[in-house]
Structures are given as C-alpha cells and as structure tokens.
Amino acid sequence: MEKPLLSIENLHTYFETDEGVAKAVNGVDLSISKGQTFGLI
C-alpha cells in the first residue's frame, strides 16, 4: 500500500463562544492518496 500524501488522525477542533464551547470537529480521521481529489465545505 502506498503512503498517503496527507494523513490526519483523531482531529479535534473547538471554538469558544458566548454560549460555551462549540465542537466543530470531533475525532476525524482523513487520508488523501496520490491522484485523489477531496473537497470539504
């Protein structure tokens, strides 16, 4: 198996708001291999 160009494991991103903490991303894994296209909105 070929090594991915980009690999993200267990990503967590939180934002402080007036109402408390907002979990934007909670435990995401992502791998992108050569020749793949990925879009995230």
C-alpha positions as CSV (number, residue, x, y, z in Angstrom):
1,M,0.0,0.0,0.0
2,E,1.3,3.4,-1.0
3,K,1.9,6.0,1.8
4,P,-0.8,8.8,1.8
5,L,0.2,12.3,0.8
6,L,-1.8,13.7,3.7
7,S,-2.9,11.8,6.8
8,I,-4.9,13.3,9.8
9,E,-5.8,11.2,12.8
10,N,-8.2,12.0,15.6
11,L,-8.5,15.7,14.8
12,H,-10.4,17.8,17.3
13,T,-11.3,21.5,16.9
14,Y,-13.3,23.5,19.4
15,F,-14.3,27.2,19.5
16,E,-15.2,29.3,22.5
17,T,-18.5,31.1,22.1
18,D,-20.6,33.3,24.4
19,E,-22.8,30.2,25.0
20,G,-19.8,27.9,25.7
21,V,-17.6,25.5,23.7
22,A,-18.7,24.6,20.2
23,K,-17.2,21.3,18.9
24,A,-16.6,21.9,15.2
25,V,-14.7,18.7,14.6
26,N,-14.6,15.7,17.0
27,G,-12.3,12.8,16.3
28,V,-12.0,12.9,12.5
29,D,-9.6,10.7,10.6
30,L,-8.7,11.5,7.0
31,S,-6.2,10.2,4.4
32,I,-5.6,11.5,0.9
33,S,-3.6,9.5,-1.6
34,K,-1.8,10.5,-4.7
35,G,-4.3,11.2,-7.5
36,Q,-7.3,11.8,-5.2
37,T,-9.3,15.0,-5.0
38,F,-11.0,16.0,-1.8
39,G,-13.4,18.9,-1.0
40,L,-14.7,19.9,2.4
41,I,-17.3,22.6,2.9
